[in-house]
Each structure stands twice: as structure tokens, then as C-alpha cells.
Amino acid sequence: MISVIVPVLDESIVLPRLLASLGEADEIVVVDGGSTDATCALAAAAGARVVRAERGRGAQLQAGVAAARGERLWFLHADTEVPAGAVAALRAARAEWGCFAVEIGSTDLRLRSTGAIMTLRARVTGSATGDMGIWAGRGLVERVGGWPAHRAFEDLVFTDRARAVAAWEVLTPRLTTSARRWEARGIARTMAQMMALRAAYRLGGDPARLAERYAGKD
């Protein structure tokens, strides 16, 4: 049984498209962190289970794990485009955890290259980001202590723990993730910031503090 877990916060514009593409999944759990728009109503109307949790992607994902009934858990961002065949590929996966190949929905060559680099990095090192559709068996999630309650870098912490204990698999077809965060802040600026923060994390930086910097609080 595949349970899709989607953390959301005011995602009424992009969420319906994602939910419409997940008809082959056994269960969809939308975890809301305090939306003030129509996100929850749209999710319920589409047949998803709506769970409320403390705001913050890590905390929301953990709440989704607790609410989901499936043994294979698929964690998706609301602005992800899921192509036909993705659910079938996940059902056929043999590894305990992994992610999907990804591209960024933009014609900008910098972002298209970034998507290719992200996919290659995941295949070689097992380090994956949340916009790559991370998936895992429930047993693996429990073995690594679940999702850390961070607002950012929860994906890197989780995949670091997972790759330490189990082999991974990068699946196709390729998911498309929105370019909106790069475009909103400026592509070059966002790429430089993300590279610097990722390097800081790898050098031992505190994920909670780095999450504040990513959100622009200092």
C-alpha cells in the first residue's frame, strides 16, 4: 500500500494539479501547517485525508507518517508535477528507500542543469532533497527516527540517516519541481544561497539555525 504524504501551507493554486495526478496511489494524506486559503477544502474535495500539524515541513511530514496507513510512504511537495507511470515505478522499486529523478520546470539553462546535477548527486551519494519525491518503507522511517522537526534541511538529515543504514534507488520517470522559489528570490542569488547553506550544513552547521537563514530571518 502506497501512502502519499504532502505537507502544505497555502497551496490552493498548485495542490489540485498534484492530487489529480495521484489517482493510482492507495492513500493521500495532506498535512496542513495552518493554511488560510482554500487548501484544506480542495484537498478534502479531491478525496485526500487532511491532517493538521505544527507549521514546519519536518513536523508536518512526521505527522503525516503517523496518520498514514501504508507501508511504503512517498513524500511529495505540493508544487511537484508527477508524470504517468511514477506510481507504478514506485510499486516496482526494490530498495528500502530512494527518490525520483527530477527536473526543474524552467527553460533557464542554469535551472535545467541544476535538476540534472541533483539527480546525479542522488544516484551517486544518496543525498536527496524533498523536491525529488523521497520515498521509504515505514520500517526504514522508524529505524532512522522519522523526520527531524526542522523547517528546512529536514530532507538532508533524513537522507543522511537513511543512506547510512540501507541502499537507495533513484526512480524514473522524472518528476518536475516548480522553479518558483528560484524565480521569486532571483535565480543566481538563490543558487548561491542554497550552495552556501548546504556547505555550512555539511561542515556541521545547526540545521535549525540554517533553516532560519534560509527563510531570510537574519
N, C-alpha and C positions, 0 to 999 in steps of 0.2 A: 504494500500500500504506500503510495507516494502522497505526502502532505507538503503542499507549498506554503511557505511562511513569508508574508510580505509586511515589513514594517512601514508604516505610513505616517505622514504629518501633512495635512492639507494637500492631498494629491488627487483631487477630484478631476483634474484635467487629463492626467496620464493614466490613472488607475484603470478605467474601464477597458482600455485597449489591451492592457496586460491580462486582465481577468478573462476577456473574451478569447484569448489565445491559449488558455489553460484548460480547455474542455476535457482533455484526456487525463488530467490529474484526478486522483481519488478524493482529495480534500484540499480546500484553500482556506488558510487562516490569515486574516488581515489583522495586524496588531497596530492599533491606533495610539499615538502618543499625545493626543489632545487636539485633534483637528477641529477647526472652527468652520470649515466649509462642508460640502456635501459628501465628503469621502466615505464616511461610515454608511450613509444611506445608500450610496451607489454600490458599495461592496456587498451589503446585505441583499440588495435587489438582484445582484448578479449571482447569488447563491453562496457567497463566501461566509464563513464564520467570522464574526467581528469580536475581537478581544481588545480590551483597553489595558494599557500599561503605563508605567512611568516613562516620560519622554526620554529618548536616548536610544540609539539603534541597538546597542548591545543588550540593554534591559528589555527592549521590545522583542528582540529575537529570542531571548531566553523565555519570555512569557509565551511566545508562540510555540516553542518546544514543549512547554508544559501543557499547552492546550491541544496540541496536535495528537492525532491518533495513529498516524502512520509510523512505519519502521524505517522508511527512507525519507529524509527531510531535505527539502530543497528551499534554499533561502534566496529570494529574489527582491531586487529593488523595484519600486513602482514604475520607474521610467525605463524599464527594460523591455525590449521587443523580443518575443520568443517565437522562433520560426516553427513551421510544421516539422515534426519529426523529433523535436527536442525531448518530449516526454518519453517517447519510445526509446530514444538513446539512453535516457536515464534508467529506464526499466532494465535495459540490457547491460548496464555497467557492472563490472566485476569487482572493482576496487571498493574499499570501505568508505572512501570519500574522494572528493575532487571538485572540479568546476567545469565550466564550458569555455571553449574558445570564444573570443569576444572581438567586436569591432566597435568603434565609436561613430555614432551617426552624424558624420560631418564629411564634407568634401575637402576640408583643410588637410593638407598632406602631413602636417605635424601631428594631428589627432589620429589620422589613419595609421601612421607609423607607431603611435603610442599604443593603439589597440594590438598591433602585431607584436610589439615588444612585451606587452602584458601577457599575451598568450604564450610566447616563447618562454618567458620567465617562469610561468606556472608549470609548463611542461618539464622544464629542466630542474627547477628548485622546489616546486610545490608551494611557493608563496603566491597566494591568490588574493584578489580584492573582492569586496562584496558585490561589485557590479559585474562579476564574472559568473554569477549564479552558483555559488558554493553549495554543495550537497554533501550529505553524510548519513550514514546509518545511525539510528538512535543510540545504539550501543557505543559507537565511537564518540558521539557527542558527550555521552555520560562519562566515558573514560577520560576525556580531556577536561572535564569540569564545566562543560557547557560554554556559553558565550560570556565573555567578560562584560561587565556593565559599564562600558565606555561609550561615549558619544562619537568617537572616531577611533580608528586603529583597532577596533574590535575584530575586524576581519584578519588583520595580520597576526594578532595574538592567537586567534583561533587556529589559523592555518599553520602557524609555527608549532603549536601544540599537536595538531593532527599529524603533520608530516614527521614528527618525532616518534610516533608510535605506529604508523600504518602507511602503506603505499597509497598513492593517489592516481587519478586518471583524469585527463582533460578531454572532454567530450565535444563532439560536433553533432549537429550543425551549430554554427556560430551565432551567439546572441549579439544583439545590438544594444548598446547602452547610450543614453542620451548625452549629448555634448553640452547640455545646458549649464552645468557648473563651470566648465571651462570658459564658455562664451560669456557668462554673466560676470566673471571676475577678470576676464582677459586671458586669452589662451597662453601667451608666453608667461605672464605673471603666475597663473595657476600651476602651470607645469613646473616652474622654478620652485614655487612654494611647496608643492607636493614632493618633489625630489628632495628638498632640504629637510622637510619634516620626516620623510621616510628614512633618510640617512640618520637623522637625530634619534629616531626610534631604534634603528639597528645599533646605534652606539650606546644604547642603554637609557635613552630618554624616557621619562614617565609618560605613559600613554594618555593619562587623564590631563596632564598639563599640555601635552602636544595637541590634544583634541581642542582645548581652549584656544590655542594659537591658530588652529585650522579654522575655527569658527570666527576668527577675527577679533577675539576679546582682548588681545594685547598685541 
